């Protein structure tokens, strides 16, 4: 499960960067008045990246805590 979470983190980070690059290119070519709203999608992608990262680290700490509790009981 940890590998999947790391892959998805990288996916959302790459999607956020890709959206910024594409929207900026189209903004330069066609005008930012039409494309400025699509930067919101990059905010969503980066938000998803940071949320997944935070949850993964939280899960790892919880698993460590559970392992320590199990060792203390034995």
Biopython code that builds the backbone (N, CA, C, O; Angstrom):
import numpy as np
from Bio.PDB.StructureBuilder import StructureBuilder

atoms = [
    (1, "UNK", "N", (0.820, -1.200, 0.000)),
    (1, "UNK", "CA", (0.000, 0.000, 0.000)),
    (1, "UNK", "C", (0.866, 1.268, 0.000)),
    (1, "UNK", "O", (0.478, 2.290, -0.566)),
    (2, "UNK", "N", (2.044, 1.193, 0.640)),
    (2, "UNK", "CA", (2.920, 2.355, 0.684)),
    (2, "UNK", "C", (3.421, 2.755, -0.694)),
    (2, "UNK", "O", (3.551, 3.944, -0.989)),
    (3, "UNK", "N", (3.702, 1.775, -1.535)),
    (3, "UNK", "CA", (4.162, 2.065, -2.894)),
    (3, "UNK", "C", (3.072, 2.761, -3.696)),
    (3, "UNK", "O", (3.342, 3.712, -4.430)),
    (4, "UNK", "N", (1.839, 2.284, -3.552)),
    (4, "UNK", "CA", (0.712, 2.902, -4.252)),
    (4, "UNK", "C", (0.557, 4.357, -3.823)),
    (4, "UNK", "O", (0.351, 5.236, -4.661)),
    (5, "UNK", "N", (0.655, 4.610, -2.530)),
    (5, "UNK", "CA", (0.493, 5.981, -2.041)),
    (5, "UNK", "C", (1.582, 6.897, -2.581)),
    (5, "UNK", "O", (1.309, 8.038, -2.952)),
    (6, "UNK", "N", (2.809, 6.401, -2.624)),
    (6, "UNK", "CA", (3.907, 7.225, -3.149)),
    (6, "UNK", "C", (3.732, 7.487, -4.644)),
    (6, "UNK", "O", (4.002, 8.589, -5.121)),
    (7, "UNK", "N", (3.283, 6.477, -5.375)),
    (7, "UNK", "CA", (3.031, 6.665, -6.809)),
    (7, "UNK", "C", (1.948, 7.713, -7.024)),
    (7, "UNK", "O", (2.080, 8.576, -7.892)),
    (8, "UNK", "N", (0.882, 7.641, -6.241)),
    (8, "UNK", "CA", (-0.201, 8.610, -6.393)),
    (8, "UNK", "C", (0.226, 10.018, -5.990)),
    (8, "UNK", "O", (-0.246, 10.997, -6.569)),
    (9, "UNK", "N", (1.108, 10.128, -5.010)),
    (9, "UNK", "CA", (1.647, 11.442, -4.665)),
    (9, "UNK", "C", (2.386, 12.038, -5.849)),
    (9, "UNK", "O", (2.164, 13.194, -6.208)),
    (10, "UNK", "N", (3.265, 11.249, -6.457)),
    (10, "UNK", "CA", (4.012, 11.725, -7.621)),
    (10, "UNK", "C", (3.075, 12.048, -8.780)),
    (10, "UNK", "O", (3.301, 13.009, -9.515)),
    (11, "UNK", "N", (2.027, 11.250, -8.942)),
    (11, "UNK", "CA", (1.055, 11.498, -10.005)),
    (11, "UNK", "C", (0.419, 12.872, -9.834)),
    (11, "UNK", "O", (0.376, 13.655, -10.783)),
    (12, "UNK", "N", (-0.075, 13.172, -8.635)),
    (12, "UNK", "CA", (-0.754, 14.455, -8.422)),
    (12, "UNK", "C", (0.220, 15.630, -8.511)),
    (12, "UNK", "O", (-0.152, 16.710, -8.969)),
    (13, "UNK", "N", (1.457, 15.426, -8.078)),
    (13, "UNK", "CA", (2.451, 16.487, -8.216)),
    (13, "UNK", "C", (2.725, 16.769, -9.691)),
    (13, "UNK", "O", (2.782, 17.928, -10.103)),
    (14, "UNK", "N", (2.893, 15.715, -10.483)),
    (14, "UNK", "CA", (3.139, 15.883, -11.925)),
    (14, "UNK", "C", (1.938, 16.497, -12.629)),
    (14, "UNK", "O", (2.103, 17.332, -13.519)),
    (15, "UNK", "N", (0.729, 16.095, -12.241)),
    (15, "UNK", "CA", (-0.477, 16.670, -12.842)),
    (15, "UNK", "C", (-0.546, 18.160, -12.547)),
    (15, "UNK", "O", (-0.862, 18.954, -13.433)),
    (16, "UNK", "N", (-0.255, 18.548, -11.312)),
    (16, "UNK", "CA", (-0.278, 19.974, -10.961)),
    (16, "UNK", "C", (0.715, 20.780, -11.758)),
    (16, "UNK", "O", (0.391, 21.863, -12.244)),
    (17, "UNK", "N", (1.922, 20.266, -11.899)),
    (17, "UNK", "CA", (2.950, 20.965, -12.672)),
    (17, "UNK", "C", (2.558, 21.027, -14.148)),
    (17, "UNK", "O", (2.701, 22.065, -14.794)),
    (18, "UNK", "N", (2.067, 19.912, -14.670)),
    (18, "UNK", "CA", (1.651, 19.864, -16.079)),
    (18, "UNK", "C", (0.532, 20.857, -16.362)),
    (18, "UNK", "O", (0.548, 21.529, -17.393)),
    (19, "UNK", "N", (-0.435, 20.956, -15.462)),
    (19, "UNK", "CA", (-1.537, 21.900, -15.663)),
    (19, "UNK", "C", (-1.011, 23.331, -15.686)),
    (19, "UNK", "O", (-1.428, 24.131, -16.523)),
    (20, "UNK", "N", (-0.103, 23.656, -14.778)),
    (20, "UNK", "CA", (0.462, 25.015, -14.765)),
    (20, "UNK", "C", (1.164, 25.314, -16.079)),
    (20, "UNK", "O", (0.980, 26.387, -16.653)),
    (21, "UNK", "N", (1.965, 24.372, -16.557)),
    (21, "UNK", "CA", (2.711, 24.586, -17.810)),
    (21, "UNK", "C", (1.748, 24.751, -18.984)),
    (21, "UNK", "O", (1.891, 25.684, -19.774)),
    (22, "UNK", "N", (0.775, 23.860, -19.102)),
    (22, "UNK", "CA", (-0.153, 23.901, -20.239)),
    (22, "UNK", "C", (-1.008, 25.169, -20.202)),
    (22, "UNK", "O", (-1.189, 25.825, -21.228)),
    (23, "UNK", "N", (-1.528, 25.511, -19.038)),
    (23, "UNK", "CA", (-2.372, 26.715, -18.940)),
    (23, "UNK", "C", (-1.552, 27.960, -19.242)),
    (23, "UNK", "O", (-2.046, 28.884, -19.887)),
    (24, "UNK", "N", (-0.313, 27.995, -18.786)),
    (24, "UNK", "CA", (0.534, 29.158, -19.080)),
    (24, "UNK", "C", (0.807, 29.268, -20.579)),
    (24, "UNK", "O", (0.751, 30.362, -21.139)),
    (25, "UNK", "N", (1.099, 28.149, -21.226)),
    (25, "UNK", "CA", (1.345, 28.178, -22.679)),
    (25, "UNK", "C", (0.096, 28.641, -23.425)),
    (25, "UNK", "O", (0.171, 29.519, -24.285)),
    (26, "UNK", "N", (-1.053, 28.047, -23.094)),
    (26, "UNK", "CA", (-2.283, 28.467, -23.767)),
    (26, "UNK", "C", (-2.652, 29.908, -23.417)),
    (26, "UNK", "O", (-3.212, 30.628, -24.243)),
    (27, "UNK", "N", (-2.334, 30.325, -22.186)),
    (27, "UNK", "CA", (-2.586, 31.715, -21.805)),
    (27, "UNK", "C", (-1.769, 32.687, -22.629)),
    (27, "UNK", "O", (-2.261, 33.747, -23.016)),
    (28, "UNK", "N", (-0.528, 32.333, -22.899)),
    (28, "UNK", "CA", (0.330, 33.191, -23.721)),
    (28, "UNK", "C", (-0.176, 33.210, -25.162)),
    (28, "UNK", "O", (-0.192, 34.258, -25.808)),
    (29, "UNK", "N", (-0.592, 32.037, -25.663)),
    (29, "UNK", "CA", (-1.025, 31.954, -27.060)),
    (29, "UNK", "C", (-2.389, 32.595, -27.299)),
    (29, "UNK", "O", (-2.577, 33.289, -28.298)),
    (30, "UNK", "N", (-3.340, 32.373, -26.397)),
    (30, "UNK", "CA", (-4.713, 32.811, -26.640)),
    (30, "UNK", "C", (-5.195, 33.914, -25.713)),
    (30, "UNK", "O", (-6.280, 34.458, -25.914)),
    (31, "UNK", "N", (-4.422, 34.247, -24.720)),
    (31, "UNK", "CA", (-4.814, 35.297, -23.789)),
    (31, "UNK", "C", (-5.221, 34.723, -22.443)),
    (31, "UNK", "O", (-5.957, 33.740, -22.366)),
    (32, "UNK", "N", (-4.732, 35.352, -21.389)),
    (32, "UNK", "CA", (-4.979, 34.839, -20.049)),
    (32, "UNK", "C", (-6.406, 35.077, -19.577)),
    (32, "UNK", "O", (-6.857, 34.417, -18.641)),
    (33, "UNK", "N", (-7.127, 36.000, -20.198)),
    (33, "UNK", "CA", (-8.500, 36.254, -19.758)),
    (33, "UNK", "C", (-9.381, 35.018, -19.926)),
    (33, "UNK", "O", (-10.383, 34.873, -19.226)),
    (34, "UNK", "N", (-9.022, 34.140, -20.836)),
    (34, "UNK", "CA", (-9.793, 32.916, -21.068)),
    (34, "UNK", "C", (-9.273, 31.744, -20.240)),
    (34, "UNK", "O", (-10.063, 30.899, -19.819)),
    (35, "UNK", "N", (-7.966, 31.672, -19.995)),
    (35, "UNK", "CA", (-7.344, 30.499, -19.385)),
    (35, "UNK", "C", (-7.021, 30.648, -17.912)),
    (35, "UNK", "O", (-6.631, 29.666, -17.280)),
    (36, "UNK", "N", (-7.164, 31.817, -17.342)),
    (36, "UNK", "CA", (-6.781, 32.051, -15.945)),
    (36, "UNK", "C", (-7.554, 31.159, -14.977)),
    (36, "UNK", "O", (-7.034, 30.804, -13.919)),
    (37, "UNK", "N", (-8.774, 30.797, -15.320)),
    (37, "UNK", "CA", (-9.623, 30.004, -14.427)),
    (37, "UNK", "C", (-9.120, 28.564, -14.283)),
    (37, "UNK", "O", (-9.433, 27.896, -13.297)),
    (38, "UNK", "N", (-8.366, 28.095, -15.231)),
    (38, "UNK", "CA", (-7.870, 26.719, -15.180)),
    (38, "UNK", "C", (-6.720, 26.539, -14.188)),
    (38, "UNK", "O", (-6.346, 25.407, -13.881)),
    (39, "UNK", "N", (-6.163, 27.623, -13.690)),
    (39, "UNK", "CA", (-5.161, 27.501, -12.639)),
    (39, "UNK", "C", (-5.786, 26.899, -11.375)),
    (39, "UNK", "O", (-5.081, 26.336, -10.538)),
    (40, "UNK", "N", (-7.078, 27.018, -11.245)),
    (40, "UNK", "CA", (-7.770, 26.397, -10.117)),
    (40, "UNK", "C", (-7.611, 24.888, -10.098)),
    (40, "UNK", "O", (-7.572, 24.275, -9.031)),
    (41, "UNK", "N", (-7.521, 24.296, -11.267)),
    (41, "UNK", "CA", (-7.303, 22.848, -11.337)),
    (41, "UNK", "C", (-5.931, 22.468, -10.782)),
    (41, "UNK", "O", (-5.780, 21.422, -10.152)),
    (42, "UNK", "N", (-4.945, 23.311, -11.015)),
    (42, "UNK", "CA", (-3.620, 23.025, -10.455)),
    (42, "UNK", "C", (-3.636, 23.171, -8.935)),
    (42, "UNK", "O", (-2.953, 22.427, -8.232)),
    (43, "UNK", "N", (-4.406, 24.119, -8.433)),
    (43, "UNK", "CA", (-4.549, 24.253, -6.978)),
    (43, "UNK", "C", (-5.179, 22.987, -6.408)),
    (43, "UNK", "O", (-4.752, 22.497, -5.362)),
    (44, "UNK", "N", (-6.190, 22.458, -7.089)),
    (44, "UNK", "CA", (-6.821, 21.208, -6.666)),
    (44, "UNK", "C", (-5.816, 20.050, -6.681)),
    (44, "UNK", "O", (-5.771, 19.257, -5.741)),
    (45, "UNK", "N", (-5.018, 19.952, -7.738)),
    (45, "UNK", "CA", (-4.035, 18.868, -7.851)),
    (45, "UNK", "C", (-2.974, 18.972, -6.755)),
    (45, "UNK", "O", (-2.619, 17.965, -6.143)),
    (46, "UNK", "N", (-2.466, 20.179, -6.501)),
    (46, "UNK", "CA", (-1.478, 20.348, -5.443)),
    (46, "UNK", "C", (-2.095, 20.098, -4.073)),
    (46, "UNK", "O", (-1.446, 19.541, -3.188)),
    (47, "UNK", "N", (-3.335, 20.506, -3.898)),
    (47, "UNK", "CA", (-4.030, 20.218, -2.638)),
    (47, "UNK", "C", (-4.171, 18.725, -2.413)),
    (47, "UNK", "O", (-3.987, 18.244, -1.295)),
    (48, "UNK", "N", (-4.495, 17.992, -3.462)),
    (48, "UNK", "CA", (-4.602, 16.538, -3.362)),
    (48, "UNK", "C", (-3.245, 15.930, -3.047)),
    (48, "UNK", "O", (-3.151, 15.004, -2.241)),
    (49, "UNK", "N", (-2.198, 16.440, -3.672)),
    (49, "UNK", "CA", (-0.841, 15.953, -3.392)),
    (49, "UNK", "C", (-0.489, 16.133, -1.917)),
    (49, "UNK", "O", (-0.040, 15.193, -1.261)),
    (50, "UNK", "N", (-0.696, 17.352, -1.397)),
    (50, "UNK", "CA", (-0.343, 17.611, -0.008)),
    (50, "UNK", "C", (-1.226, 16.825, 0.958)),
    (50, "UNK", "O", (-0.746, 16.390, 2.005)),
    (51, "UNK", "N", (-2.502, 16.635, 0.634)),
    (51, "UNK", "CA", (-3.387, 15.850, 1.496)),
    (51, "UNK", "C", (-2.944, 14.390, 1.526)),
    (51, "UNK", "O", (-2.899, 13.783, 2.597)),
    (52, "UNK", "N", (-2.621, 13.822, 0.378)),
    (52, "UNK", "CA", (-2.162, 12.429, 0.326)),
    (52, "UNK", "C", (-0.851, 12.268, 1.086)),
    (52, "UNK", "O", (-0.653, 11.287, 1.804)),
    (53, "UNK", "N", (0.038, 13.237, 0.922)),
    (53, "UNK", "CA", (1.324, 13.165, 1.625)),
    (53, "UNK", "C", (1.126, 13.221, 3.129)),
    (53, "UNK", "O", (1.735, 12.439, 3.860)),
    (54, "UNK", "N", (0.290, 14.124, 3.602)),
    (54, "UNK", "CA", (0.004, 14.259, 5.018)),
    (54, "UNK", "C", (-0.625, 12.977, 5.569)),
    (54, "UNK", "O", (-0.246, 12.505, 6.641)),
    (55, "UNK", "N", (-1.586, 12.418, 4.830)),
    (55, "UNK", "CA", (-2.249, 11.198, 5.285)),
    (55, "UNK", "C", (-1.280, 10.008, 5.288)),
    (55, "UNK", "O", (-1.346, 9.170, 6.187)),
    (56, "UNK", "N", (-0.385, 9.921, 4.301)),
    (56, "UNK", "CA", (0.580, 8.830, 4.264)),
    (56, "UNK", "C", (1.499, 8.888, 5.469)),
    (56, "UNK", "O", (1.735, 7.871, 6.120)),
    (57, "UNK", "N", (2.027, 10.081, 5.775)),
    (57, "UNK", "CA", (2.911, 10.220, 6.920)),
    (57, "UNK", "C", (2.167, 9.923, 8.217)),
    (57, "UNK", "O", (2.720, 9.313, 9.132)),
    (58, "UNK", "N", (0.935, 10.350, 8.290)),
    (58, "UNK", "CA", (0.120, 10.072, 9.470)),
    (58, "UNK", "C", (-0.097, 8.566, 9.623)),
    (58, "UNK", "O", (-0.014, 8.038, 10.732)),
    (59, "UNK", "N", (-0.373, 7.875, 8.519)),
    (59, "UNK", "CA", (-0.572, 6.436, 8.563)),
    (59, "UNK", "C", (0.711, 5.716, 8.978)),
    (59, "UNK", "O", (0.660, 4.772, 9.766)),
    (60, "UNK", "N", (1.863, 6.153, 8.456)),
    (60, "UNK", "CA", (3.133, 5.533, 8.821)),
    (60, "UNK", "C", (3.410, 5.684, 10.308)),
    (60, "UNK", "O", (3.855, 4.734, 10.953)),
    (61, "UNK", "N", (3.154, 6.864, 10.862)),
    (61, "UNK", "CA", (3.351, 7.073, 12.289)),
    (61, "UNK", "C", (2.414, 6.194, 13.102)),
    (61, "UNK", "O", (2.809, 5.647, 14.132)),
    (62, "UNK", "N", (1.177, 6.056, 12.647)),
    (62, "UNK", "CA", (0.211, 5.219, 13.351)),
    (62, "UNK", "C", (0.622, 3.748, 13.315)),
    (62, "UNK", "O", (0.482, 3.040, 14.312)),
    (63, "UNK", "N", (1.127, 3.286, 12.171)),
    (63, "UNK", "CA", (1.588, 1.902, 12.084)),
    (63, "UNK", "C", (2.779, 1.656, 13.010)),
    (63, "UNK", "O", (2.879, 0.596, 13.629)),
    (64, "UNK", "N", (3.679, 2.631, 13.103)),
    (64, "UNK", "CA", (4.807, 2.514, 14.030)),
    (64, "UNK", "C", (4.314, 2.446, 15.473)),
    (64, "UNK", "O", (4.806, 1.641, 16.265)),
    (65, "UNK", "N", (3.360, 3.275, 15.806)),
    (65, "UNK", "CA", (2.798, 3.288, 17.152)),
    (65, "UNK", "C", (2.130, 1.947, 17.467)),
    (65, "UNK", "O", (2.283, 1.419, 18.568)),
    (66, "UNK", "N", (1.389, 1.396, 16.496)),
    (66, "UNK", "CA", (0.746, 0.099, 16.710)),
    (66, "UNK", "C", (1.789, -1.000, 16.909)),
    (66, "UNK", "O", (1.587, -1.890, 17.735)),
    (67, "UNK", "N", (2.891, -0.957, 16.177)),
    (67, "UNK", "CA", (3.958, -1.951, 16.329)),
    (67, "UNK", "C", (4.600, -1.845, 17.710)),
    (67, "UNK", "O", (4.912, -2.858, 18.337)),
    (68, "UNK", "N", (4.795, -0.605, 18.183)),
    (68, "UNK", "CA", (5.357, -0.410, 19.517)),
    (68, "UNK", "C", (4.420, -0.944, 20.600)),
    (68, "UNK", "O", (4.866, -1.550, 21.574)),
    (69, "UNK", "N", (3.117, -0.714, 20.422)),
    (69, "UNK", "CA", (2.144, -1.219, 21.386)),
    (69, "UNK", "C", (2.137, -2.735, 21.407)),
    (69, "UNK", "O", (2.019, -3.344, 22.470)),
    (70, "UNK", "N", (2.262, -3.339, 20.252)),
    (70, "UNK", "CA", (2.279, -4.799, 20.163)),
    (70, "UNK", "C", (3.533, -5.361, 20.831)),
    (70, "UNK", "O", (3.467, -6.380, 21.519)),
    (71, "UNK", "N", (4.681, -4.697, 20.631)),
    (71, "UNK", "CA", (5.926, -5.137, 21.260)),
    (71, "UNK", "C", (5.883, -4.982, 22.773)),
    (71, "UNK", "O", (6.442, -5.811, 23.492)),
    (72, "UNK", "N", (5.230, -3.939, 23.268)),
    (72, "UNK", "CA", (5.129, -3.733, 24.705)),
    (72, "UNK", "C", (4.242, -4.781, 25.365)),
    (72, "UNK", "O", (4.483, -5.158, 26.512)),
    (73, "UNK", "N", (3.231, -5.253, 24.667)),
    (73, "UNK", "CA", (2.333, -6.251, 25.211)),
    (73, "UNK", "C", (2.977, -7.631, 25.253)),
    (73, "UNK", "O", (2.610, -8.458, 26.088)),
    (74, "UNK", "N", (3.920, -7.886, 24.374)),
    (74, "UNK", "CA", (4.567, -9.210, 24.306)),
    (74, "UNK", "C", (5.613, -9.394, 25.367)),
    (74, "UNK", "O", (6.241, -10.450, 25.438)),
]
sb = StructureBuilder()
sb.init_structure("model")
sb.init_model(0)
sb.init_chain("A")
sb.init_seg("    ")
for serial, (resi, resn, name, xyz) in enumerate(atoms, 1):
    if name == "N":
        sb.init_residue(resn, " ", resi, " ")
    sb.init_atom(name, np.array(xyz, "f"), 0.0, 1.0, " ", f" {name:<3s}", serial, name[0])
structure = sb.get_structure()
